[in-house]
Amino acid sequence: MNQLEHSTIDSITGATSHIIDRHRCLAALAYAEKRGIPKSEVMAIILEKRFSWLNWQTVTQRKWQSHTHRTSKAKHHDSIALREKYVRC
């Protein structure tokens, strides 16, 4: 796969598991099949994009869950440390 085909497949694929992104991934697989690109290379691109999106989502959730307006209330009801434990699962 050359650089142009790689960037085309990268721009076609979606990062989430939303139905639109799933169809975009199927379109990228169809494009690769017509161009004679191995399916494993396209799947690697798709999985890399999904992993990066999942990583971004997890980091963002942790960042915003650690910020609270009233830390005393967070300590009383559901401490930040507890929230951090079940986000990491």
Backbone as numpy.savetxt, mean C-alpha at the origin, in Angstrom:
# Nx Ny Nz CAx CAy CAz Cx Cy Cz
12.34 -6.74 -19.63 11.48 -5.58 -19.63 12.39 -4.34 -19.63
12.13 -3.44 -20.56 12.94 -2.22 -20.61 12.35 -1.14 -19.69
13.02 -0.02 -19.62 12.62 1.05 -18.69 11.26 1.64 -19.05
10.97 1.78 -20.35 9.68 2.33 -20.77 8.53 1.41 -20.37
8.70 0.12 -20.57 7.65 -0.83 -20.19 7.47 -0.86 -18.67
8.57 -0.77 -17.95 8.50 -0.77 -16.48 7.75 0.46 -15.99
8.05 1.63 -16.53 7.38 2.85 -16.07 5.91 2.85 -16.50
5.60 2.26 -17.66 4.20 2.16 -18.09 3.40 1.27 -17.15
3.94 0.12 -16.83 3.26 -0.79 -15.91 3.14 -0.17 -14.53
4.17 0.54 -14.10 4.15 1.19 -12.80 3.07 2.28 -12.75
2.88 3.00 -13.85 1.87 4.06 -13.86 0.46 3.50 -14.00
0.32 2.34 -14.61 -1.01 1.73 -14.77 -1.51 1.16 -13.44
-0.64 0.50 -12.71 -1.07 -0.24 -11.52 -1.50 0.69 -10.40
-2.44 0.20 -9.60 -2.89 0.91 -8.42 -2.31 0.27 -7.18
-2.22 1.06 -6.12 -1.56 0.58 -4.92 -2.50 -0.04 -3.90
-3.76 0.32 -3.93 -4.69 -0.17 -2.91 -5.38 -1.44 -3.39
-6.24 -1.99 -2.55 -7.03 -3.16 -2.93 -8.45 -2.75 -3.32
-8.64 -1.47 -3.61 -9.93 -0.97 -4.06 -10.25 -1.57 -5.43
-11.52 -1.67 -5.78 -11.93 -2.34 -7.01 -11.33 -1.67 -8.25
-11.22 -0.36 -8.24 -10.65 0.34 -9.39 -9.17 -0.02 -9.55
-8.45 -0.05 -8.44 -7.04 -0.41 -8.51 -6.85 -1.87 -8.90
-7.77 -2.72 -8.50 -7.69 -4.12 -8.92 -7.83 -4.24 -10.44
-8.76 -3.49 -11.00 -8.95 -3.52 -12.45 -7.75 -2.90 -13.16
-7.15 -1.90 -12.55 -5.94 -1.32 -13.15 -4.79 -2.33 -13.15
-4.70 -3.14 -12.10 -3.67 -4.18 -12.06 -3.93 -5.25 -13.12
-5.21 -5.58 -13.33 -5.55 -6.53 -14.38 -5.20 -5.96 -15.76
-5.41 -4.65 -15.92 -5.03 -4.02 -17.19 -3.52 -4.06 -17.38
-2.77 -3.87 -16.32 -1.31 -3.95 -16.42 -0.87 -5.36 -16.77
-1.53 -6.36 -16.21 -1.21 -7.75 -16.54 -1.55 -8.06 -18.01
-2.67 -7.52 -18.49 -3.03 -7.72 -19.89 -2.03 -7.04 -20.82
-1.60 -5.85 -20.45 -0.59 -5.13 -21.23 0.71 -5.94 -21.28
1.10 -6.48 -20.15 2.34 -7.25 -20.09 2.24 -8.53 -20.91
1.07 -9.14 -20.89 0.89 -10.37 -21.66 1.01 -10.10 -23.15
0.44 -8.98 -23.60 0.53 -8.63 -25.02 1.96 -8.28 -25.43
2.73 -7.72 -24.51 4.10 -7.32 -24.82 5.10 -8.47 -24.60
4.63 -9.58 -24.04 5.51 -10.72 -23.81 6.37 -10.59 -22.56
5.91 -9.80 -21.62 6.62 -9.61 -20.35 6.18 -10.70 -19.39
7.12 -11.32 -18.68 6.74 -12.37 -17.73 5.80 -11.86 -16.63
4.84 -12.68 -16.29 3.84 -12.30 -15.28 4.50 -12.06 -13.92
5.57 -12.79 -13.62 6.22 -12.65 -12.32 6.81 -11.25 -12.12
7.30 -10.64 -13.19 7.86 -9.29 -13.08 6.76 -8.27 -12.81
5.62 -8.44 -13.45 4.50 -7.52 -13.23 3.94 -7.70 -11.82
3.84 -8.93 -11.38 3.35 -9.19 -10.02 4.29 -8.60 -8.98
5.58 -8.62 -9.25 6.55 -8.02 -8.33 6.32 -6.51 -8.22
6.02 -5.86 -9.34 5.74 -4.42 -9.33 4.46 -4.14 -8.54
3.43 -4.94 -8.78 2.15 -4.75 -8.09 2.32 -4.96 -6.58
3.00 -6.01 -6.18 3.20 -6.27 -4.75 4.06 -5.21 -4.09
5.04 -4.69 -4.81 5.87 -3.62 -4.26 5.06 -2.35 -4.02
4.17 -2.02 -4.98 3.32 -0.84 -4.79 2.35 -1.03 -3.64
1.76 -2.21 -3.53 0.82 -2.47 -2.42 1.53 -2.45 -1.08
2.74 -2.99 -1.02 3.50 -2.97 0.22 3.86 -1.54 0.62
4.25 -0.73 -0.34 4.60 0.66 -0.02 3.38 1.43 0.46
2.20 1.18 -0.14 1.00 1.85 0.30 0.61 1.40 1.71
0.70 0.10 1.98 0.38 -0.42 3.30 1.33 0.14 4.35
2.59 0.24 3.99 3.57 0.82 4.90 3.25 2.28 5.19
2.91 3.05 4.15 2.55 4.46 4.33 1.32 4.58 5.23
0.31 3.74 5.00 -0.92 3.79 5.80 -0.64 3.48 7.26
0.18 2.48 7.53 0.50 2.10 8.91 1.27 3.20 9.62
2.24 3.77 8.94 3.03 4.86 9.54 2.15 6.06 9.82
1.26 6.38 8.91 0.36 7.52 9.11 -0.59 7.28 10.27
-1.13 6.07 10.38 -2.02 5.76 11.50 -1.28 5.89 12.83
-0.08 5.37 12.89 0.69 5.47 14.13 0.98 6.91 14.49
1.30 7.69 13.48 1.62 9.10 13.72 0.41 9.83 14.30
-0.76 9.65 13.70 -1.94 10.37 14.16 -2.52 9.79 15.44
-2.32 8.50 15.70 -2.83 7.94 16.94 -1.98 8.37 18.13
-0.75 8.74 17.88 0.08 9.18 19.01 -0.24 10.60 19.41
-0.88 11.37 18.53 -1.26 12.74 18.86 -2.68 12.74 19.42
-2.82 13.30 20.57 -4.14 13.41 21.17 -4.24 14.78 21.83
-5.44 15.29 21.89 -5.63 16.61 22.50 -5.48 16.56 24.01
-5.93 15.47 24.60 -5.90 15.38 26.06 -5.19 14.08 26.45
-3.93 14.19 26.78 -3.16 13.00 27.13 -3.65 12.36 28.43
-4.19 13.16 29.34 -4.68 12.59 30.59 -5.88 11.67 30.33
-6.72 12.03 29.39 -7.86 11.18 29.05 -7.38 9.91 28.34
-6.36 10.03 27.51 -5.83 8.85 26.83 -5.21 7.90 27.84
-4.57 8.43 28.87 -3.97 7.57 29.89 -5.05 6.85 30.69
-6.19 7.52 30.92 -7.24 6.93 31.73 -8.01 5.85 30.95
-8.41 6.14 29.73 -9.28 5.22 28.99 -8.48 4.18 28.19
-7.72 4.63 27.26 -6.99 3.71 26.38 -5.64 4.34 26.12
-4.65 3.85 26.80 -3.36 4.51 26.72 -2.77 4.43 25.32
-1.90 5.33 25.03 -1.25 5.39 23.73 -0.42 4.13 23.52
0.17 3.61 24.57 0.97 2.38 24.45 0.09 1.20 24.04
-1.12 1.11 24.58 -2.03 0.03 24.19 -2.43 0.16 22.73
-2.73 1.39 22.31 -3.10 1.59 20.91 -1.95 1.21 19.99
-0.75 1.53 20.41 0.42 1.20 19.60 0.59 -0.32 19.47
0.24 -1.07 20.51 0.35 -2.53 20.45 -0.59 -3.12 19.41
-1.86 -2.70 19.40 -2.76 -3.35 18.46 -2.67 -2.77 17.06
-2.02 -1.64 16.87 -1.76 -1.16 15.52 -0.64 -1.96 14.90
0.33 -2.39 15.69 1.47 -3.12 15.17 1.15 -4.55 14.77
0.02 -5.09 15.21 -0.32 -6.49 14.89 -0.46 -6.73 13.42
